[in-house]
Amino acid sequence: MLSKLVLKNTFLFLVLLIFSCGNSIKKEEEKDSMSIKKETILNEIKTGADNWKVYLPILKTYKNIGVVANQSSLVDLNLEKEQKHYPSSSKTIHLVDWLIENKINVSSIFAPEHGFRGTADAGELIKNGKDTKTNLPIISLYGNNKKPKPEQLKNIDIIIFDLQDVGARFYTYISSLHYVMEACAENNIPLIVLDRPNPNGGIIDGPILEPEFKSFVGMHEIPVLHGMTIGEYAKMINGEKWLKNNIQCDLRVIPCLHYNKNIPYSLPVKPSPNLPNTQAINLYASLCFFEGTNVSVGRGTDKQFQIYGSPYLPKSSFNFTPKPNEGAKDPLYNGKTCYGEDLTKIEKINQLELKWLIKAYNQTSDKSKFFNSFFTKLAGTKKLQQQIESGQSEAEIKKTWEKDINSFKKMRASYLIYEN
């Protein structure tokens, strides 16, 4: 009797064990499946430039094409198996080269801040010239010629715009977008914007720009972090009639595929010389405020926008000495020791951080020399400087942004292309 009972219990135990293992295996399979699915989605993200089956047929109906581009304007060849005539080692091709390969008649290249190859310093005057590879004329959209002139557009039938933005109001590629749209509208030229993911996703934060402080580092009444792709932003410029005299551009946005703003996205190339990696791009909006102070953001080092410091902050174990390099021929505090903070290892931030700015202000030896006139342009308001000088906390300052941010979110909603 006892042996039968033992046998019965053993059998039940084995059944339960098999069932349990089966469930466990099933859960692991489901987990692996979700992981593979997520990885597949990441691998399948196509930028607007990669979505060439949509825009190439359109361009082939026009004779002369103008292209607004820089080093970030790349087409991923690995996404299409039929591109067998390129070497297997090739992963990307520049948009201009890609258009020429496909018999598109590119007549002019327009280059934003930092130039067509993306090597010029921030704010450096860029002259018109020629692309050494294609011999095409390059027209600079920086300095005194931020907006294409009618004579520069005389023989152009359509313009294609492809620049990688980083989601911050003072990153000037969206200002160049505004002027290109305005020039296209005034000269009856259609515009195609090739969309690209926002590496800072859907983060919306910061003070709203006040109209009296409009400049090339802030043209529209939006927060510092706007949480939109450049294609969505183009739709907003058009829809809100922000162009001169309320004119609107004949605009078409070529969307990214398999993308939403919750998917982490790292850029394949530097969008500008002083944003060398994902960490710098993530910290850029928060640390860029230092450009309106006497504190260095690491220009002249290999950790731009990942560190900050100055000779006027307390001596500490962390220090750096800026020296001339690509994108910073004469950096702030060139050859001088700066003390501050290293942020290269901190976790990703999902908001605009003021704590480093406030900390540096509180610790600086001469507070009267901390801010300069450029700070108000970056902030888009005089209030932020006044709030910091009066000793308000980060939480208190952010509380004052809430109403305006909520209004912006409502306006933004009608221009979104992707899930947030």
N, C-alpha and C positions, 0 to 999 in steps of 0.2 A: 504493500500500500504506500509506504514511504517512498519507495523507488519510483512508483507511478507519479506521485506528487512532485518529486524532484524533476522527473522527466518533463512533466507538464509545465512546471515553472521555467525550466531551462528553455523549452520551446517558445513560451511566451516572451521570455527575455530576448531570445534571438530575433523574434518577429519585431519586437519594439526597437531593437538595435538597428535592424535593417531599415525599418520605417524612418527612424531618427536620422540614420545616415543618408537615406534618400532625400529627406527634407533638407538636410545640411548641404548635400551635393547640389540640390535644386537651387538653394539660396545662393551658394557660391557661383553656380552657373548664371543665375540672374544678375548677381553682382558683377561677374566678368562681362556679361552681355551689356550691362549698363556702362561699364568702363570702356568697352570696345566701341559702343555706340557714341559715347562722348568723344573718344579719341577720333572716331571717324568724322564726326561733325567738325572737330577742330581742323582735321586734315582737309576737309572738303570746303572750308571757307574760301569763297572766291571774292576778290575785290571787284569793283566796277571795271577796272582795266582788264581783269581776267575774264570778264563777262563779254568778250569781244564778239561773240556770235550775234549779239544784239546791236552793237554800235558800228561794226565794220560795214554792214550793208547800208547803213544810213550815210556814213562818210563817203562811200563809193558813188553816191548820187551828187556829190559836190566836187567842184574843180580844185579850189584852193583852200587848204585847211591850216588854221593857226592852232598852235599847241601851247598851253600854259603848263609847264612841267619843270621838274628838277630831278635830283638823284633818287627820289622816292618813287618816281613814276615808272614802276616796273610791272611787267606782265610775267606771270608764272607759267612757264612752258610745260612743267611736269603735270599740269592739270588736264592736258589733252594728249591722248595717245597718238593722235594722227600727226603730231608735230615731230615726225621721225627724222626730218632732214637736218635737225639741230643735233650737235654732239651730245652724247649722254651726260657729259660733265656739265653741260649748260643747264642751269635751273631757271634763270630769269633773263629777260631781254628788256631793254629800255623801251618805253612806249613809242618814242620817236622812231627808233630802229624797227620796231614791230610794225608800225604803220607803213613805213617805207617798204619793208619786206612784203607787205600785202597790197602794194601798188596804190597806196593812198598818197596823194600829192601834198605833202607838207610844205608850206611856203615860208612860214615864220615860226620861230620859237619865242615865247615870252617867259622870262625868268623872274621869280619873286626874290625876296630878301635871301641872301646867302648865295644867289646865283644859280645857274643851270646845273652845275655839278655839285652845288651845295657846300662850297669850301670857304666862302667869304665870311668875315667877321660879322657879328650882329651890328647893324647900323652902318656897315661899310658901303661906300659909294661904289656901285657896280656899273661899269661902262657897257654900252652895246658892243657886240662883237660877232664872231662866227664860231660855230661848233666845229672843232677840228676834225671830228669823225665824219659828219655829214655835209660840212661846208654850208649849212643853213644859217641864215642871219639870226642872231639872238638879240632880242629887245629887252632891256632891263625894266622891270616894273618896280623899281625901288629908287629912292632919292627923289629927284624932281619929276620923275615920270612914272608915278604910281598907277596912273590910269592910261591905257592905250589911247594914243591920239588918232583922230580920224585918218590922217595920212599914213599911219602905221597899219590901219585896217582897210585901206583903200581896195586892195585886191583879194581880201579874205572873204570867203563865202560862209564859213562856219568855224567856230572855235571849240576846241575840246580842252577841258580843264581837268588836270589830275595832279593834286598835291596831297600829301599826307598831313592831316591836321592832328593835334593832340588834345583838343577839347577845351582849350583855355582862351578866354577873351582876348588876351594880349599877345597871343601867338599870331603873327601878322599874316599868315596865309589866308585867313578868313577876311582880312581887310583887303588883300589883293583880289579875293573872290568878289567882294563888293564892287570894286572899281572895274573889274572885267565885265561883270554883269551890267553895270551902268553903261560902259562903253558899247557893249553889244546891243543894249536896248536903244541907245541913241543913234546907232548906225544900222539898225535893222539886221543884225547878224544873229543867227541862232547860236545857242550855247549848249553844249553837252558837258555835264559834270560826271566824271567817273568817280563813284563813291568809294570810300575806304572806311574800315572800322575805326571807331574812336578807341584808342588804347586806354583811355580813362573811363570807358564804358558810359553808363548813364548818370554819373555823379553830377549833381546840381548843387552848387554852393557858392557863397561869396556875396559881397555887396553888388547891387544893381548899378550899372553906370548911369550917372546923371548927365543929361544932355549937354550942360555947359563944359563938361570935361571930355568931350569927344576928341579923339586923336587917332593916329594910325595904329596905336596899341589898344584901341578901344573905340569902335565906331558905333556900336549899337547898345541899346538899353537892355543888357542881359547880365546875368551874374558872371563871376570870374570863371566858374566851371559850368558849362551850359548843357552837358550831357547829350550832345547831338553829333551825328556824323556830319561831314562837310556837305554831303548831299542834302541831308535834312535841313542844314543851316541855309543852304542856297534856296530851298523852298520857303523858308521863313523870311529871308530877305525879300523875296519876290512877293509873297503873300501879304506881308505887312507893309508893303510899298515903301521900303526904306531907301530905295534909290532916289536920286535927285528928281524933284518935281513929280514924285509918286509914279514915275514910269515903271513898267514891268518888262522883264526880259523874256524872250522866247526860249524857255528853259526846259531841258529834259535831263533827268537824273538817271544814270545807269546804276542800278542797285547792286550791292554785294549779295551773294547767295549763301544760304546756310549759315546766316549770322544773326545773333541777337546780342544785346549789350551785356548780358550776363556771362557770355563766353569770354574768358581771358584771351587777350590778343597781344602778342609781342611783335613789334615791327621788324621786318627783315633787314632794314637798313636804317641808319640814323636819319631822322627827319630834318635835322640841322646839326651843325658842327658841335654844339655844346650840349646836345642831348644824346649821349653815347649809348645808353642802354635803357632797359625797362624801368629800373629804379629811378633814374634821372627823370624820365617821362612822368612817372607817378608822382614825384616830389616837385616837379617843375612849377605848377601853379602856386603851391605854398611858398616855395623858396624864391620865386621870381620877385616877390615884394622887396627882397633885399637889394634888388637892382635900383631901388629908389632910396637907398640908405648908404651909409659908409661901410657896409659889410660886404665882403666878397662871397660869391656863391661857387667859388672853385674854378672860375675861368682861369686858364693858365695852368691847370693841373689835369690829371686824367680822371678826376672825380667831379666833373662839373655838375651842379645841381644835385649833389649828393652830400656835400659838406658846406659849411659856412664858417666864416671867421674874419677877424680884422686885428690890426695891431692895437686897437683900443678896447678890446675885450680882455678879461682877466687871463693871465698866463695859466695854461693848463697842460696836461700830458699830451693833448692832441694839438698839433699845429701843422701848417703847410706854408709853402713859399711859392706863390704864383710865378711862372716863367712863360715867355712867349711860346705859343704852340698853334696848331691848326684851329682857326676860329677865334683866336685871341692873340693878336700880334703884339698888343701892349696891354696886358690885363691889369685890372685894378690891383694896387700894391705889388707891382712887378718887382721881384727880388726881395720883398719884405716878409718877415715872419708874421703869420696870422694865427691867432688862437680862436678856437671855437668848438665846433661839434661835428663828429663824423656820423652820418646817417646812412652809410652804405649798407649796413646790415639790418636795419629796422624792417619790420613787416610792412606789407603793402598798406597804404592808407586809403580810406574810402570817403574822404571829405577834405575840405580846405582846412589846413592846420595853421593856426595863428600862434601856437605856443612858442615856436622857435623865434619868431619875430618879436614877440612880447618879452621873452627871456633876454634876447640880445639887447633890446632897448633898455631894459632894467639894469643890465650889467655893464653897459657901455660907460666909458669914463667921462665923456662929455655929451650929455643928451642933447644939447643945443645943436650939435653937429651931426646927429644921427640921421635925420631925414633930409632929403633934398627935394627939389621941385618935381622930379620925375615920379616920386611916390604917388602923388595925387592922380597923375595920368594912369598909372597902373591900377590903383584902387578904384578909379572912376568916381571918386568922391573925396571931399575933405574930411568927412566924418571919421573915417578909420584912423587917420593919424591923430585926430583930436581925442578919440576914444582911448587909444593906447597911451597918449600923453597924460590923460586924466586918471589913468590907473584902472580902467575897466578890465574885467576878466574876459577870457575868450568866450565863455558861456554868455556873459552879459552882452558882448558885442554881437554874437551870432543871433541872439534873441531879436535884435533890431532888424535883421535881414528877413525874418520869417514871412511877413506879410507880402513883401515884394517877390520873394522866391515863389510863393504859392500862386501869385498872379502870373508869373512867368511860366510856371508849369502848365497852367490852364491854356495859355497862348501856344506853348510849345506842342501840346498834345495833337493838334490838327496837322502838324507837319512831320510827324514821325513815320518812318518807313519800317522800322524794326521794333521787336518787343524790347521792353526795358528790363 
